[in-house]
Amino acid sequence: MFNLSGTELVFIAMLGLIVLGPEKLPSAMRKAGKVYREFRNITSNMQREVNKVMEEPIREVRKLVDEPVAEFKRTVSDKPEANKPVPNKPVPNKPVPSNPVPTNPVSETPVSPPASDAPPPVGT
């Protein structure tokens, strides 16, 4: 739960020995173990209760989802044309003009070249 390695546990034990002393350390460790055990019992009981309360609503939601899916699968499997592969149709090619003009792909109208921000050239 806490992901402590061996060296970290040894460091914590040494720190506890220095702070509490050899007389109080065993009783403090027992007390910490009891608190940790009680914490784990409380959390596991809460998880068990939540799972028990949520079991019926989850079952109902699964039933609501599974019934339409099963009906859809039955409908699709009953139709023989649904199992036939769709033949590929060749896509007609458009002829490419010899001097292509850029067009707007939505309206197929020619696009005028962008206006230049530079001033017109001065003739010499």
HELIX and SHEET records of a PDB file:
HELIX    1   1 GLY A    6  ASP A   78  1                                  73    
HELIX    2   2 PRO A   80  ASN A   83  5                                   4    
END                                                                             
